[in-house]
Amino acid sequence: MSIRRIAPLAIPAALLLASCGSSLDREGSIDELVESGLSRPVAECVIDTSVDEFGEDRVISDDDPTPEEEARIGEILFECMDSAG
């Protein structure tokens, strides 16, 4: 399975699993994405851009992402892959 199929599914899981109480575990989130197959620079970009775009409270929320948020997460992934190589 290609990274383009795995990563969009892994991003929301990494963001949810790496939250620690009421704050985001940035390094844990990055590590989860790297384990899913992303390079470290891409994973850092995805996490940082997601927090900038949605806010930390939304990123660590237990609520499922909306279809619009899922679409934007996919866009963030591809933007980060393009910029970070």
N, C-alpha and C positions, 0 to 999 in steps of 0.2 A: 504494500500500500504506500502511496506517495505521501510526502510531507504535506503537500497541498490538501490532501484528504484528512490527514491525522491532526494537523495543527489547529484548524478551526474548531475541532471538537475538543482538543486539549486545553485551549485557552480558557474557556469558562470554568472547566474543572480545576485548572491550576489556580485560577483566581479564587475560587471558592475554597479549595483545600488548603491554600497557603495563608488564609486569614488566621490571625491569632487574636482571639477575643474581639476587641473593638478596633484593632488596627491591622493593616496589611503587612504580612511578612514578605517584603519585597524580594529578598534573597531566596526564600523558599519558593516563591512564585516563579522566579527566574529559573531556579533549578528544575522545577517541574516541567517547564517548557523546554529546557535543554534536554531533559530525559525523554521528552516526546519527539525529539529530533531537530529542534531549532538550534541554530548557532547562538552562542551567548549574546553577541551584539543584537541579533534579531529579537531574542527573548527580552532583553533589557528594554529595547524600543517598544515592544508590545506592552509590557507592564507599565512603563512610564507614560506612554501615550494613552493607554486605557484609563489610568488614574487621572491624567489631565482632562480627558474627554468626558468621563463619567463621574469623577470624584471618588475619593477613597471609600466613602460610605456606601456608594452604589456597588463598587467593585467587590466589597466584602459582604454585601447583603446576601442573605439566604434566599432571596427571591430569584426565581428563574429570570434570565434575561428575556426581554421582549423580542419579538421578531426583528424589530428595527435595531435593537442593540446587538443582536446576533449578526445582523447584516453589517453593522458598523465594525464589529469585532473582526469580521472577515476582511473588511477593507483595511483596517489597521494592520492586520497581519501582512497583507500584500504590500502595503505602503512601506512597512518596516523591512520586508524582504528586499524590496527594490532599493531602499536607501542604505541598508546595512550590509547588503550583499550576502 
